[in-house]
Each structure stands twice: as C-alpha cells, then as structure tokens.
Amino acid sequence: MDTRDAIQEARNRGLDLVEIAPNAQPPVAKIIDYGKFLYEQKKKAHEAKKKQVTVQVKEIKFRPGTDDHDYQYRMEHARQWLGEGDKVRAAIAFRGREMTHRELGAKILKKLTEDLTDLAEVEVYPKMEGYQMFTIFVPRKAAPEKKKKPAGHSTDQPNAAGPEKKREAKAEKPAAPAAAAKDPDEIF
C-alpha cells in the first residue's frame, strides 16, 4: 500500500501509522494506537529485565595463618555460592612481615582451587595486588548428562579393547587452553 494511502486510512480510523520493522525489505508498518504500542514495548522490556539473572561476586578472605577449620568453613560458603551461580573472589591479606611468606598464601589458594574443581573454574589465576593475593572462581557450566545403558544389556561379541582405548584417549588429551595462556603476574 502506498504511504499516503496508509496515512489517510490511519486518520480515518483515528489511529497512527507506526513503522514496526524499518530495516525489512520493504519496511513494515502497521495502523495501531501508538501509545498502546509504546506501553506494550515497555512492559515487554520490564518482563525481560525481571527474568534476567544477575551474577554477584562474593568474597571470602583468608590470612596466611588461617587454620583448617576456618578454611573448611569458608570453603563451604564458597561451594554454596558457586552452586547458586555466583562468582567467588578468594583473597589472602598479608600484613607486615607476612609479605615475606607469600608461598603460604599461594598454598592456601592452590588447595582451594583443588577443592573447588568439581564446581568451579578459575577465571583469574592467583596474583598479587598490593597487600592482597587473590583469585576469582566462576561456576562451571553444567554438561548434559548422558543416559546409561540398562544393566541387562549385553552384546554377542564383547569388545575387549574398549576400556583400554578410553583410558588412552584420556591420557592423550591436550592440556586446557586456559592453563596454557597464563598471566605473567600469576603465582603458580
């Protein structure tokens, strides 16, 4: 329909001619109430924002002399937060002469990294920033689980080399790309 005819038709109905998709070929326009159109667009944007997930960065603090019980307590909180989908920043604060023993802090962060490998990936590898050493963990993406075969299933000719091939394939797997590209400020 011609643009002039469309504008005339909209005026006759007491509505507006609104361009819906300007980038389409040809551009798409509708005869609708413009105020109602804006209201619906605003409502859709509000609903989309409500469903949006915001990721928070939660922090746990250690000291170089943090004892096992305190470590376990903080590690459990980190596990809980990672399970909820939040990022976790683990920081070790050094004071005074503790700065000469940075290896104690690196040891704690390494242990924490090992304890959280099932739930988290390291986003920022341990590094020093002023009097603090820190690392940031992000929750792992959940891999789709494969369905297991029923227990009673058997084949006529079992493949004797099957399990060995699987073990060999895992051994030949290259290292993760994130581990290869380390930041020069990293501690370990």
VOVEX-524170 format. One record per residue (C-alpha): y, z, x; residue in three letters; chain. Coordinates in nm, 4 decimals, always signed. Each point is the difference from the previous one (the first is absolute). Example, Ala and Ser with C-alpha at 12.3 -4.5 7.8 and 13.67 -1.06 7.14 Angstrom:
<sites>
@v=-0.4500 w=+0.7800 u=+1.2300 rest=ALA kette=A;
@v=+0.3440 w=-0.0660 u=+0.1370 rest=SER kette=A;
</sites>
This chain:
<sites>
@v=+0.0000 w=+0.0000 u=+0.0000 rest=MET kette=A;
@v=+0.3489 w=-0.0736 u=+0.1213 rest=ASP kette=A;
@v=+0.2044 w=+0.3004 u=+0.1214 rest=THR kette=A;
@v=+0.2848 w=-0.0651 u=-0.2472 rest=ARG kette=A;
@v=-0.2431 w=-0.0202 u=-0.2936 rest=ASP kette=A;
@v=-0.1684 w=+0.3233 u=+0.1131 rest=ALA kette=A;
@v=+0.3347 w=+0.1839 u=+0.0210 rest=ILE kette=A;
@v=+0.0960 w=-0.1263 u=-0.3473 rest=GLN kette=A;
@v=-0.3370 w=+0.1120 u=-0.1442 rest=GLU kette=A;
@v=+0.0415 w=+0.3465 u=+0.1580 rest=ALA kette=A;
@v=+0.3484 w=+0.0386 u=-0.1536 rest=ARG kette=A;
@v=-0.1322 w=-0.1053 u=-0.3410 rest=ASN kette=A;
@v=-0.2682 w=+0.2725 u=+0.0174 rest=ARG kette=A;
@v=+0.2448 w=+0.2601 u=+0.1340 rest=GLY kette=A;
@v=-0.1990 w=+0.0402 u=+0.3261 rest=LEU kette=A;
@v=+0.0468 w=-0.0889 u=+0.3662 rest=ASP kette=A;
@v=-0.1442 w=-0.2750 u=+0.2190 rest=LEU kette=A;
@v=-0.1559 w=+0.1840 u=+0.2970 rest=VAL kette=A;
@v=-0.1355 w=-0.1711 u=+0.3124 rest=GLU kette=A;
@v=-0.3374 w=+0.1673 u=+0.0625 rest=ILE kette=A;
@v=-0.1334 w=-0.1922 u=+0.3038 rest=ALA kette=A;
@v=+0.2809 w=-0.1768 u=+0.1869 rest=PRO kette=A;
@v=-0.2239 w=-0.1131 u=+0.2888 rest=ASN kette=A;
@v=-0.2557 w=-0.1754 u=-0.2223 rest=ALA kette=A;
@v=-0.0002 w=-0.3803 u=-0.0321 rest=GLN kette=A;
@v=+0.1622 w=-0.0494 u=-0.2541 rest=PRO kette=A;
@v=+0.1744 w=+0.3403 u=-0.0356 rest=PRO kette=A;
@v=-0.1286 w=+0.2090 u=-0.2931 rest=VAL kette=A;
@v=+0.2439 w=+0.1428 u=-0.2560 rest=ALA kette=A;
@v=-0.0589 w=+0.1906 u=-0.3280 rest=LYS kette=A;
@v=+0.2100 w=+0.0730 u=-0.3036 rest=ILE kette=A;
@v=-0.0118 w=+0.3822 u=-0.0216 rest=ILE kette=A;
@v=+0.2224 w=+0.3071 u=-0.0348 rest=ASP kette=A;
@v=+0.1298 w=+0.0550 u=+0.3562 rest=TYR kette=A;
@v=+0.0565 w=+0.3756 u=-0.0449 rest=GLY kette=A;
@v=-0.3577 w=+0.0490 u=-0.1176 rest=LYS kette=A;
@v=-0.1231 w=-0.2125 u=+0.2942 rest=PHE kette=A;
@v=+0.1876 w=+0.2197 u=+0.2515 rest=LEU kette=A;
@v=-0.1333 w=+0.3160 u=-0.1669 rest=TYR kette=A;
@v=-0.3604 w=-0.1230 u=+0.0266 rest=GLU kette=A;
@v=+0.0475 w=-0.1009 u=+0.3654 rest=GLN kette=A;
@v=+0.1402 w=+0.3443 u=+0.0803 rest=LYS kette=A;
@v=-0.2882 w=+0.1687 u=-0.1826 rest=LYS kette=A;
@v=-0.2584 w=-0.2084 u=+0.1943 rest=LYS kette=A;
@v=+0.1665 w=+0.0889 u=+0.3309 rest=ALA kette=A;
@v=-0.0026 w=+0.3706 u=-0.0958 rest=HIS kette=A;
@v=-0.3731 w=-0.0127 u=-0.0872 rest=GLU kette=A;
@v=-0.0809 w=-0.1768 u=+0.3282 rest=ALA kette=A;
@v=+0.1937 w=+0.2640 u=+0.1940 rest=LYS kette=A;
@v=-0.1814 w=+0.2801 u=-0.1836 rest=LYS kette=A;
@v=-0.3398 w=-0.1409 u=+0.0997 rest=LYS kette=A;
@v=+0.1072 w=-0.0472 u=+0.3629 rest=GLN kette=A;
@v=-0.1718 w=+0.2344 u=+0.2457 rest=VAL kette=A;
@v=+0.2245 w=+0.1708 u=+0.2539 rest=THR kette=A;
@v=-0.1589 w=+0.1093 u=+0.3258 rest=VAL kette=A;
@v=+0.1329 w=+0.3192 u=+0.1516 rest=GLN kette=A;
@v=-0.0231 w=+0.1061 u=+0.3620 rest=VAL kette=A;
@v=-0.1221 w=+0.3592 u=+0.0200 rest=LYS kette=A;
@v=+0.0151 w=+0.1918 u=+0.3264 rest=GLU kette=A;
@v=-0.2268 w=+0.2524 u=+0.1658 rest=ILE kette=A;
@v=+0.1237 w=+0.1858 u=+0.3061 rest=LYS kette=A;
@v=-0.2014 w=+0.1364 u=+0.2883 rest=PHE kette=A;
@v=+0.0777 w=+0.1815 u=+0.3223 rest=ARG kette=A;
@v=-0.1901 w=-0.0493 u=+0.3271 rest=PRO kette=A;
@v=-0.1668 w=+0.3395 u=-0.0511 rest=GLY kette=A;
@v=-0.1030 w=-0.0543 u=-0.3636 rest=THR kette=A;
@v=-0.3253 w=+0.1859 u=-0.0665 rest=ASP kette=A;
@v=-0.3110 w=-0.1495 u=-0.1648 rest=ASP kette=A;
@v=+0.0500 w=+0.1597 u=-0.3423 rest=HIS kette=A;
@v=+0.3613 w=-0.1146 u=-0.0209 rest=ASP kette=A;
@v=-0.1052 w=-0.3465 u=+0.1136 rest=TYR kette=A;
@v=-0.2718 w=-0.0176 u=-0.2691 rest=GLN kette=A;
@v=+0.2436 w=+0.1170 u=-0.2682 rest=TYR kette=A;
@v=+0.2554 w=-0.2668 u=+0.0871 rest=ARG kette=A;
@v=-0.2666 w=-0.2684 u=+0.0411 rest=MET kette=A;
@v=-0.1304 w=+0.0726 u=-0.3516 rest=GLU kette=A;
@v=+0.3519 w=-0.0418 u=-0.1394 rest=HIS kette=A;
@v=+0.0291 w=-0.3331 u=+0.1824 rest=ALA kette=A;
@v=-0.3354 w=-0.1109 u=-0.1488 rest=ARG kette=A;
@v=+0.1212 w=+0.0951 u=-0.3474 rest=GLN kette=A;
@v=+0.3281 w=-0.1913 u=+0.0390 rest=TRP kette=A;
@v=-0.1743 w=-0.3075 u=+0.1394 rest=LEU kette=A;
@v=-0.2406 w=+0.0120 u=-0.2947 rest=GLY kette=A;
@v=+0.3002 w=-0.0031 u=-0.2338 rest=GLU kette=A;
@v=+0.1350 w=-0.3119 u=+0.1753 rest=GLY kette=A;
@v=+0.2823 w=+0.1551 u=+0.2032 rest=ASP kette=A;
@v=+0.0729 w=-0.0559 u=+0.3687 rest=LYS kette=A;
@v=-0.0348 w=+0.2962 u=+0.2363 rest=VAL kette=A;
@v=+0.2165 w=+0.0635 u=+0.3062 rest=ARG kette=A;
@v=-0.1613 w=+0.2431 u=+0.2426 rest=ALA kette=A;
@v=+0.2490 w=+0.1502 u=+0.2453 rest=ALA kette=A;
@v=-0.0418 w=+0.2365 u=+0.2919 rest=ILE kette=A;
@v=+0.3122 w=+0.1890 u=+0.1040 rest=ALA kette=A;
@v=+0.0362 w=+0.1040 u=+0.3633 rest=PHE kette=A;
@v=+0.2317 w=+0.2811 u=+0.1096 rest=ARG kette=A;
@v=+0.1037 w=+0.0974 u=+0.3483 rest=GLY kette=A;
@v=-0.2788 w=-0.0162 u=+0.2560 rest=ARG kette=A;
@v=-0.2431 w=-0.1425 u=-0.2552 rest=GLU kette=A;
@v=+0.1475 w=-0.3424 u=+0.0869 rest=MET kette=A;
@v=-0.1919 w=+0.0102 u=+0.3290 rest=THR kette=A;
@v=-0.3291 w=+0.0073 u=-0.1962 rest=HIS kette=A;
@v=+0.0301 w=-0.3054 u=-0.2206 rest=ARG kette=A;
@v=-0.3715 w=-0.0623 u=+0.0391 rest=GLU kette=A;
@v=-0.0647 w=+0.2958 u=-0.2353 rest=LEU kette=A;
@v=+0.1993 w=-0.1734 u=-0.2720 rest=GLY kette=A;
@v=-0.1711 w=-0.3309 u=+0.0669 rest=ALA kette=A;
@v=-0.3362 w=+0.1775 u=-0.0255 rest=LYS kette=A;
@v=+0.0892 w=+0.1420 u=-0.3457 rest=ILE kette=A;
@v=+0.1184 w=-0.3388 u=-0.1286 rest=LEU kette=A;
@v=-0.3112 w=-0.1709 u=+0.1363 rest=LYS kette=A;
@v=-0.2209 w=+0.2545 u=-0.1773 rest=LYS kette=A;
@v=+0.1979 w=-0.0492 u=-0.3220 rest=LEU kette=A;
@v=-0.0370 w=-0.3781 u=+0.0293 rest=THR kette=A;
@v=-0.3772 w=+0.0380 u=+0.0367 rest=GLU kette=A;
@v=-0.0201 w=+0.2405 u=-0.2959 rest=ASP kette=A;
@v=+0.1955 w=-0.2342 u=-0.2287 rest=LEU kette=A;
@v=-0.1624 w=-0.3331 u=+0.0947 rest=THR kette=A;
@v=-0.1984 w=-0.0141 u=-0.3255 rest=ASP kette=A;
@v=+0.3168 w=+0.0275 u=-0.2136 rest=LEU kette=A;
@v=+0.2832 w=-0.1350 u=+0.2132 rest=ALA kette=A;
@v=+0.1144 w=-0.2575 u=+0.2484 rest=GLU kette=A;
@v=+0.2577 w=+0.0675 u=+0.2695 rest=VAL kette=A;
@v=+0.3267 w=-0.1764 u=-0.0787 rest=GLU kette=A;
@v=+0.1989 w=+0.1401 u=+0.2931 rest=VAL kette=A;
@v=-0.2005 w=+0.1058 u=+0.3034 rest=TYR kette=A;
@v=+0.0940 w=+0.3329 u=+0.1638 rest=PRO kette=A;
@v=+0.3285 w=-0.0131 u=+0.1858 rest=LYS kette=A;
@v=+0.2737 w=+0.2342 u=+0.1150 rest=MET kette=A;
@v=+0.3374 w=+0.0173 u=-0.1675 rest=GLU kette=A;
@v=+0.2183 w=+0.2666 u=+0.1533 rest=GLY kette=A;
@v=-0.1895 w=+0.3294 u=-0.0088 rest=TYR kette=A;
@v=-0.2540 w=-0.1251 u=-0.2525 rest=GLN kette=A;
@v=-0.3164 w=-0.2036 u=+0.0297 rest=MET kette=A;
@v=-0.0999 w=-0.1658 u=-0.3251 rest=PHE kette=A;
@v=-0.2326 w=-0.2497 u=-0.1655 rest=THR kette=A;
@v=-0.0025 w=-0.1479 u=-0.3504 rest=ILE kette=A;
@v=-0.3111 w=-0.0559 u=-0.2115 rest=PHE kette=A;
@v=-0.0289 w=-0.2321 u=-0.3005 rest=VAL kette=A;
@v=-0.2823 w=+0.0082 u=-0.2572 rest=PRO kette=A;
@v=-0.2784 w=-0.2519 u=+0.0533 rest=ARG kette=A;
@v=-0.0370 w=-0.2805 u=-0.2489 rest=LYS kette=A;
@v=-0.3105 w=+0.0631 u=-0.2100 rest=ALA kette=A;
@v=-0.2615 w=-0.2657 u=+0.0746 rest=ALA kette=A;
@v=-0.1970 w=-0.1281 u=-0.2999 rest=PRO kette=A;
@v=-0.3403 w=+0.1637 u=-0.0036 rest=GLU kette=A;
@v=-0.3040 w=-0.2261 u=+0.0170 rest=LYS kette=A;
@v=-0.2731 w=+0.0482 u=-0.2551 rest=LYS kette=A;
@v=-0.3287 w=+0.1238 u=+0.1429 rest=LYS kette=A;
@v=-0.3293 w=-0.1700 u=-0.0768 rest=LYS kette=A;
@v=-0.2435 w=+0.1920 u=-0.2217 rest=PRO kette=A;
@v=-0.2454 w=+0.2222 u=+0.1888 rest=ALA kette=A;
@v=-0.3075 w=-0.1824 u=-0.1352 rest=GLY kette=A;
@v=+0.1162 w=-0.3395 u=+0.1319 rest=HIS kette=A;
@v=-0.2180 w=-0.1472 u=+0.2748 rest=SER kette=A;
@v=-0.0507 w=-0.3458 u=+0.1456 rest=THR kette=A;
@v=-0.3264 w=-0.1752 u=+0.0771 rest=ASP kette=A;
@v=+0.0975 w=-0.0592 u=+0.3625 rest=GLN kette=A;
@v=+0.2066 w=+0.2817 u=+0.1462 rest=PRO kette=A;
@v=+0.2509 w=-0.0941 u=+0.2665 rest=ASN kette=A;
@v=-0.0942 w=+0.2168 u=+0.2963 rest=ALA kette=A;
@v=+0.3076 w=-0.0992 u=+0.2024 rest=ALA kette=A;
@v=+0.2494 w=+0.0857 u=-0.2771 rest=GLY kette=A;
@v=+0.1120 w=+0.3518 u=+0.0973 rest=PRO kette=A;
@v=+0.0219 w=-0.0869 u=+0.3716 rest=GLU kette=A;
@v=+0.2255 w=-0.2977 u=-0.0730 rest=LYS kette=A;
@v=+0.2328 w=+0.2198 u=-0.2025 rest=LYS kette=A;
@v=+0.0285 w=+0.2512 u=+0.2837 rest=ARG kette=A;
@v=+0.0683 w=-0.2767 u=+0.2529 rest=GLU kette=A;
@v=+0.2679 w=-0.1536 u=-0.2214 rest=ALA kette=A;
@v=+0.1816 w=+0.3317 u=-0.0230 rest=LYS kette=A;
@v=-0.0129 w=+0.0452 u=+0.3777 rest=ALA kette=A;
@v=+0.1489 w=-0.3462 u=+0.0643 rest=GLU kette=A;
@v=+0.2899 w=+0.0539 u=-0.2413 rest=LYS kette=A;
@v=+0.3372 w=-0.0290 u=+0.1834 rest=PRO kette=A;
@v=+0.2368 w=+0.2959 u=+0.0162 rest=ALA kette=A;
@v=+0.2565 w=+0.0422 u=-0.2779 rest=ALA kette=A;
@v=+0.3234 w=-0.1973 u=+0.0607 rest=PRO kette=A;
@v=+0.2138 w=+0.3105 u=-0.0652 rest=ALA kette=A;
@v=-0.1691 w=+0.1837 u=+0.2875 rest=ALA kette=A;
@v=+0.0559 w=-0.2905 u=+0.2395 rest=ALA kette=A;
@v=+0.3736 w=-0.0282 u=-0.0656 rest=ALA kette=A;
@v=+0.1149 w=+0.3512 u=+0.0920 rest=LYS kette=A;
@v=+0.3586 w=+0.1047 u=+0.0392 rest=ASP kette=A;
@v=+0.1025 w=+0.0864 u=+0.3595 rest=PRO kette=A;
@v=+0.1293 w=+0.3408 u=-0.1229 rest=ASP kette=A;
@v=-0.3458 w=+0.1044 u=-0.1228 rest=GLU kette=A;
@v=-0.1638 w=+0.3057 u=+0.1478 rest=ILE kette=A;
@v=-0.3701 w=-0.0913 u=-0.0213 rest=PHE kette=A;
</sites>
